[in-house]
Amino acid sequence: MWSALLALVGCGSAQTTPDNRVTPAYAALLKTMYKNSVPTLSAGELAKLRQQQPQLTVLDTRTPAEYQVSHLAGARFVDYDSFNPEAVRDLSRDQPVVVYCSVGVRSERIGEQLKALGFRDVRNLYGGLFQWANEARPLVDAHGPTQRVHPYSALWGAWLTRGEKAYN
């Protein structure tokens, strides 16, 4: 079913709405992919939470290549492909943690692992980094602010409607 939803991209339905909400097509795609095992929060909610709690732990769960292209400022990298509990052993199980990846599927899997490790407040960025970028929210790389976003693949990159697609 989700391959049919990916085809909606060709119909021009992969745009963010004028008020920066996830479009119905993107929401339908995510609904087929998320297991709803980790609570989500929107890009706007995360932006507000980061203002209220500057020390909020945000984990980028993508690949090294994706992270190097861009990420959320202050995000801590934990490689999805080789995630190990040692990567988060220094974090308190009581502190809030937000996870993200490109669209929120890989981060949901890491969020499940964090919950299994005893983390009590784990949330997943709904729509992932793509939605964050589609809302023109700030991204950084090793040199500072950037508009570049790793689209994961040409197929998934169709859901990225803002920013400069950069594979490396």
N, C-alpha and C positions, 0 to 999 in steps of 0.2 A: 504494500500500500504506500509506503513512504516514497518509493520510486515514482509513483504517480504524482505525489505531492511535489517532488523535485521538479517534475515536468511543468508545474505551474509557473516556474521561473520564466519560462518562455512566454507566458501570457502577461508578463509585466507585473505580477502580483507580489514580488519580493521587496517592495518598497516599504520603508518605515512610514507610518501615517504622519500627517502634518504635526500632530501633537506628540510625536515620538513614541507612540505605542507600537507594539509588535503587530504586524499585519495579520489578518485572519489566515492567510496562506502559511506564513511562518509559524503561527500558533498551531495550526493543524499539523504541520510537519513535526513540531516539537512534541505535540500530544502523542504522536505515534511512537516517538523515540524515548521519551522520559518514562521512567518507572514510578515516578512520584515517591521515591524512597527517601529523598532529602528535600526539605522545604526550600522553596525558591524565593528570591527577591528580585525585583526589577532593577534595571540600571539606575533609574532615578532614586529608588530606595537605597541602593548601595552608595550612590553619591552623597546622599543625605547622611547616611550612617557613618561614612568616612569623615564627614565634617564634624559630627558629634563625637566620634571616637577615633581620633587620628592614629591611634596605635592598633586599630583593628587589624587582625591577621587576615590577609588575603593571599590565597594560594593559587598560583597559575599552574594548571595541571596538564599543560600541553607538552610538546616536544621541545628540545633545546633550540632547534631551528626556528620554530614558531615564536618562542620567547625572545630570541635574539632580534627578530624583526620588530616586535613591539610588545608591550604589556602595560598593565595598569601601574602607575607610579607606586612604588613601595611594595609591589606584589613579590611574594617569595616563590621561587620556582621549585616545584616538585615534579619530577619527570613521570608522566603517566605510565610510560612503557616500563619503567623500572622502579615504581613506587615501593618504598620500604618504610616501615614504621620508624626506623632510625631518623628519617628525614624530619620527623615532627616530634621527636622525643623531648625536645626542650620546651615544647608548648604545654601550657596548663590545659587540662581537660575541661576546665570550667570557662575558659575564655571563648568568646564568639570567634568563629572561623567562617570565612566565605571562600568558596572554591569556584573557579571558572575555567573554561576551555574555549574552544571556538564557538560551539553552539550549546553546550551544557550537558552533553551526554557523557563524555569522559570524566568531567568533573563530578557528575552525579555518582559515578562508580568510585571515585576517590572519596567522595563524601560518605558513601556507604562504609568504606574501610575506616574512615575516621570515626564514624559512629561506633563501629565494632571495636575500635580501640578505646572507647570510653569518652570521646568528645561529646559534650552535651548540647552544644549550640552550633550546629553546622548548617550552613545555607549555601545554595547553589545559585549563581547568577543566571537568571532566566534569559535564554537567548544567547548567553555567553558573550565573548568578546565581540562577536559580530554585531549583536544588538547594541552593545556599548559604543562601538564605532559608528553604527548606523545612526545613533543619536548625537553624533559629533562630540562625544565626550573625550577627554584628553587621554592620549597614549604617550608612552616614552620608549626610548631604546637606550642603549648604553651612552649615547651622546646627548640625550635630552628629548624634548618634545618631537613627535613625529606624526605623520599622517599614514605611515605605512602599516599594513596589516597582512599577516600571512594568511592566505585564504584556505589553507589546508590542502585543497585540491581544486581543480577547475570546476568540478561539479558543485562542491560545497561553496566555493567562492561566489557563486551566483547569488547567494543569500546576503553577501556583503555589498551593500549599496553605497557606502561612503568610504572614503579613505583610498589610499593607493595600494592596490594588490601587489604584494611583493613576496615571492617565494623564498628569497634569501637576500 
